[in-house]
Amino acid sequence: MKKILLSLFLLGALSGFSQGIYHGYPYRIHELRSDDKIFVDIPIHRDGRFLPDGGIEDLISFLNNDHSHSFEIRIHYFYGSDEWNQSYSEFIARCLMGELSLKCKSDNYTVSGCGDSFPIFLDETDKKYRAMNTLMEIIVK
């Protein structure tokens, strides 16, 4: 049974049906495929105002350079209670949407706050569980 599952996995990966996972913005934007995921830090902000050189320029540049895809941007926040995480991630999502609408050339994106609903790293016993899961996820559509 293990050999069959391994063979199916390898066959899918070799045939090009695997999902691309990126930590940081990819250099070869033209190689992105639907359902690829990009994980980056949430741009640095103070009270919802994004700071220059805090990552916001990289996101704007990435969105402005890719006109062949659309993107779903999810804000994940894991540092407080469930209610706080949800409301704070939604606040950051609204502020980010406002910033992007001013500076992006196209509207090829949506932004949502997910709170702590979708952990990426699942080991809750790890001391870095909250820090590793507080991030921005970009899903290629």
Secondary structure, DSSP 4 states (H G I P E B T S, - for coil): -HHHHHHHHHHHHHTT-PPPEEES--S-GGG--TT-EEEEPPPPEETTEEPTTTTHHHHHHHHHH--S--EEEEEE--SS-HHHHHHHHHHHHHHHHHHHHHH-SS--EEEEEEETSS-SS--TTSTTHHHHH-EEEEEE-
